[in-house]
Amino acid sequence: MEAKRNLSKKLIRLIEKGVRIVNPLSVDIGEEVETERICGEGVVLYPGTRIYGAKTLISRESKLGYEAPVTVIDCQIGPSVELKGGFFTTSVFLERVIMGSGAQVREACILEEESSAGHTVGLKHTILFPFVTLGSLINFCDCLMTGGTSRKNHSEVGSSYIHFNYTPNQDKATPSLIGDVPRGVMLNQPPIFLGGQGGIVGPLRIGFGTVISAGTVYRKDCPEGGKRINGSGRPYRETVFHAGLYRNIGGKVYNNIYYLANLLALRQWYIHARKPFFARQEMGTEMFTGALDKCEMVLRERLQRFRDFSEKMNLSVELGKRILGKRDQAICLSLQKDLAENWPSLEETFTRGSEATVDPKNRDAFVNTIHRTMTKEGADYTRVIQELKKDALTQGTAWLQNIVNHITREALSHLLSYRKTGGKRGSPD
């Protein structure tokens, strides 16, 4: 009785709801936290758990802090999620996600069903589709990764892996698309394997079925997939570094556009295809709002980083006129100037919402099929998607790919120099 008198009203309320709090005196619940958004059924809070933020939501059977203390701030945590130790803020974790101890999951991450990570993993603005698995000691910010069909057949990132997302010219227009949205959401694609003790230098596109061997730092695109990649393929060399000078930015521009187009397709997927599944969950409306909010946050981040990159182009052009030869100037500087001058029109492509009106015929037919399948199979997201027939999968992929293609074409139409040069990727700066 004495111990209970020392507890906050919020802790007492959670205990009365059925939350198992192993050592209540070691658990801190912020005054702003709404206990109505924490389910009592099967939820366990281990010693050292700290929960803050008015937007925080914790669903049934979730467990926090089993291996080490946990801090959760404004996260939406789905059913049967295990956050075993670390710091988690402004992110969403869908059903059966598992994160090992020492994690640092910063803002705007979406971890979908049964994705997981080992210990000491850092994420920010990262989206993992179902089943994607990260090893330990990984820094994997500014990525979207898909691929795989189950927990046994999943895309994987090996331990001690890095997504290099910051350049010597101090920009972060470096998102990498590992798999893609139109095919990845169908949960039927070959897995992607990124071998441990390695890294990729963003922005890259890597296709389904790609295997990058352990110890490889990869710097190119492999969107066609199905390849095995060994070694760095990059001999050591010394060149003069000119701060602020970019060379051929064609590949970087295209990959940023394509990444944004995939994010817009993903947002439409959540609005039309995923929303019915959330509607059948306890506190599902709040979970859906949280997931859509994170998608919006990632979009804003990528646009801001792309905008910052475009603002560096005028300086690069002036440097290039003094430093580069005439041939390199002709290849490199026209696109840089084009990007700087036409950024407002380019940005509007991603903000005016035209993706919502693309291919309604395939969209509506596909969504109707999802509703019919849910009537038979229930509301288990991964099961329903994997029960869809080939024709439905083709319709859904066509709808999303048409969004990606529409946005990409419209964006590139504002960059005449890109179309003239073919936008070939030059050496990384």
N, C-alpha and C positions, 0 to 999 in steps of 0.2 A: 504493500500500500504506500509506503514511504517513497519507493522508487517511482511509482506511478504519479505521485504528486509533483515530482521533479520533471516530468515530461511535458512537452508543449501540447497544446490542444490538438494540433494537427497530427502529431504522432499518436496520441490517444485515439483520434478519429480513425486513423489508418489501421490501428490494431483492432478496433471495434469492427471495421469492415472485413477483417480477415487477413490483412497483410501480415506476413510473418516477418518480424523485425528481430533479428537474432540478438542484438544488443542495443536496445532502444537509446540508451544514453550516449552511444557513439554515432548516432544517425542524426543528421541535421536536415530539416525541411524548411525551406524559405517561407517567409510570411506570405509571399505572393503566390505560392503554389496552391492550386485548387485541388483539394483532396478528392473531389468528384471526378477528376480526370485520372485518378489512380485506381485501377481495378483491385478488388480485394482477393479475387479468386486465384490462388496459387502464386501470388507475387511474393518474392522473398527479397528483403533488403539486408545484406550482410554488414558486419561492423565496418564503419568508416564511410558509409554511403552518404553523399550530400546531394540533395535534389533542390534545384532552384529554377525560377522562371515560370511566369504565368501560363506559358504555352506548353509546358511539359505535360506529356500524356504517357501513361504506362499501362499496357494491356495485360490481360490475364496470363498467368504462368511465366511471367518474365522474372529474371533473377539478376540482381545487381551486386557486384563486388565480391564474388566468391573467392577470387585469387588475391585481390588487392583492393585498396580503397577506390571508390568510384565517385566522380563528380559529373552530374548530369544537369545541363542548363538548356531549357527551351527545346528539348528533343521530343519527338514523337516515337514511342517504342511500341512495336506491334506485339502480337501474341508469341509466347515461348521464345523470346529473345534473351540472350545471355551476354551481358556486358561485364566481363570478369574483372576488369580493373583499368583505371585510366581516366581520361578527361574527354567528355563528349558534349559538344555544344551545337545547337541550332541545326540538327541533322535528323534524318528519319531512318528508322530501322524496321523493316517489314518482317513478316513472320519467320521465326526460326533462324534469325541472324545470330551469329556467335562471334564475339570479339574477345581475344585474349588480353591478358594484363599488360599494362604499360602503354595502352593505346592513347593516341591523341587524335581525335576526330573533331576537326574544326568545322566551321560553318559550311552549310549548303552541300552536305553529302547525302546521297540516297543509296542505302544498301538494301537491295531487294531480297526476296525470299531465299533463305538458305545460303546466302553469301556468307563468307566467314573470313577471319584473319587470325593469325597466331599472335604472339606477343610483340609488343613494341612496334606498332604500325602507325604511321602518320598519314592522315588523309585530310584533304580540304578541297571543296568543289569537285568531289569525286563521285561518280555514279557506277555502281556495280550491279549488273543484272543478276537474276537468280543463278545460284550455284557457284558463282565466281569465287575462287579461293585465293587468299593471299597468305604467304608464309609469314616468317617473322623478320624483324629488323628491316622494315620496308618503308620508304618514303614514296607515296604514290598520289600526289596531288594533281588536279587539273586533268583528269582522265575520265573517259567513259569506256567501260570494258564489258563485253558480252561474250557469248559462246558457251557451248556445252548443253547437255540435255538432262543432267541429274547430278546428285552429289558424288556419284562414282565416275561420271564422265563430264568433268567440269574444266572450264578455263582456269589456269593457275599462274600465279606470279611467284617465282621462287624466292627463298629467303635472301636477305641483303640486296634487295633490288631498289633501283631509283628511277623515277621518271624525272629527268632533268628538265625543269620548267622555268629556268631563269637564265637569261643570256648575258654575255659580256657587255652588251649595249643596254642592259638593265631594262629589258622589257619582258613581259610574261604573256605575249601573244603566242602561247606554246601548247595549246591543248592537244592531246593525242586521242585518236579514235581507234580503239582496239576492238575489232568487229564493227558492227553498225547497228542502228536502231531498226530499220525496216525488216531485216532478217533476224536480228538478235532477239527481238521481242517474241518471236514464234517458238523459241526454246527448242529448236531442232537443228542447230548448226554445229559443225565440228568445233571442238574446243581449241583455244589458243594457249600456247605454253611459252612463257617468258622465263628462261632458265635463271637460276639464282646467281648471286654475285655478279650481276650485270646491270644494264640499264638501257633506256631508250631516250633519245634527245628529241624533245618535242619541238614543233608539232609534227606528229607522224600519223599515218593511217596504216593499220595492219589488218589483213584479212583473216577470215576464219580458217582454221586448220594450220596456221603458221606455227612453227616451232623455232624459237630462237635459243640456241644452245647456251648453257651456263657459261658465265664469264664474258659474254659478249655485250659490248656497248654499241647499240645499233642506231644509225643516224639517217636512214633512208626510209622511203615508203615501200610497203609491200601490200597494197590493197587487194591484189588478186588472191592472196592467201595460198594455202596448201604448199608452202615452201619450208625447207629446213635451212636455217641461217646459222653459219658457224663463224666465229672469230669477228674481230672488229673490221677487218678489211681496210684499215686506215693507217698507213705507215706514219711514223713521226716525221714532222717537218717543221721548220721555223719560217714564219712570215711576219711582216710588220703588222701590228695591230693599230688601227686608227679608230679611236673611240668615237662613236656616233655615226660611223660609215657602215651602211648596209650595201650589200652587193645584189645578187639576184634574189629578189624577195618573192618570186612567182609562186613557188611551192608553199611558202609560209602564208601568203595571202589566200591561196586556194584552200589549204587545210583549215584555216580559220573559218572561212565561209562554209565549207562542208560540215565542219563541226557544229556551227550555229544552226545550219539547216537540219542536222540530225536532232539537235535539241528542240527545235520547233516541232519536228515530227513526234518526238517523245512527249512533248506537252499535249499534243492532240491525242496521242495514245492514252494518256492519263485521263483526259477529259471525256473521251468517248468509250474506250475499251476497258479501262481499269476502274472507273467510277462505280459500275454496278457491283463489283466485288467488295469494295469498301462499304457500300450501302448495306451489306448484309452482316457486317462485323459490329460487335459492340464498340461504341465510340468510333465507328468507321467514318462518319462525316468529318470528325476532327482529324483522323489519320489522313484522309484524302486531302483536306485543306493543308495539312502540314507537308505532304509530299509534293503537292502542286506548288506550294510556296517555295520549296527548295529548288524545284525546277526553274522557277522564275528567278531565284537568286543566282543560280548558275548562269542563266541567260544574261542577266545584268552584268555579272562579273566578266563574262567573255566579251561582251560588247565594250565594256570599259577598257579592258586590256587591248582589244583591237583598236579602239579609238586612240588610246595612248600611243600605240605603235604608229598609227597613221600620222600623229602629230610630230613624230621624230623624223619624218621623211624630208621635210624642207631642209633641215640641217644636213641630212645625209646627201641630198642633192648638191648642196653647196660644197661639201667636202669632196664629193665625187668629181665635180668639175675640176678641182685642183689636183686630185690624187690619181684618178683613173685615166687610162688611155682612152682614145676616141672610140675604139670598138667596145670596150667595157661600158663606157658611158651610154652608148646607143642601146645596149642590151639591158643595162641595170637601171638607169636613171629615169627613163620614160615612165615605167610603171610606178616608181616611187612618187614622181610628180603627179601622176594620174591618181594615185591613192590619196595623196594629201588634198588635192583639189576636189575630188568627188566623194569624200567621206560622208558628207551629209546625205547624199542620195543613196549611197551604199547602206548607211545605217538605217535609213527608213525602210529598206527591204526587210529588215529583221524585226521591225517594231510596228508595222502597220496592220499586221494580222491577216495577211492574205492567205496564209497556210490553212486557215479555218475553212476556206471555201474550195480547197483543192479536192477534186475527185469525190464528191459526195456519194456518187452511185456505189463505188466499191466500199466506201466507209460505212454507209448505212446497211448494206447487205452483210458486211462482216460483223457489225455490231449486233444485228438481228440474230446472226448465227451464234454469237456468244451468249445471248439471252436464252436461246433455245437449248444450248448445251448446258448452261447453268441449271435450267429446269430439271435436266436429267442427272447431272453429275454433282450438283451442289456448288458451293462458292469457293472451293479451293482453287486459287488462281492458277498455279502451275499445272494442276491436273486438268482443268478445263482447257487451257491453251493447248496442252499436249494431246487432248482428245479430238481437237479439230481436224477435219478432213483436209485433204490436199487442196481442194478447190477453195475452201475458206482461207487457208493459209496463203494461197496465191493472191486472193482478193485483198487480204489485210496487208500483205507486203507491198502489193501494187499501190494501194492507197498511200502508205507511208513513203514509199520510194518516189511517188509522184510529187509529194510535198518536198522532199529533199531536192529533187531535180528542178522543180519550179523555183524554189528559193535560190538555188545555186545559179541557175541560168539568169534569173533577174539580177542577182548581185553582180555577176560578171559582166552583165550588159552595161554597167556603169564604168567599166575599166577597159577602155578601148585598147590600151597598150598590152593588157594581158592577152586579149584575143589575138593580137598581131604576133606576139612572141610565142604563143602557146603556153606561156606561164611555166616554162621548165624550171625545175628546182636547181638552184645553184648550191655552192658549198655553204655549210652553216657559218654564220658570222662568229 
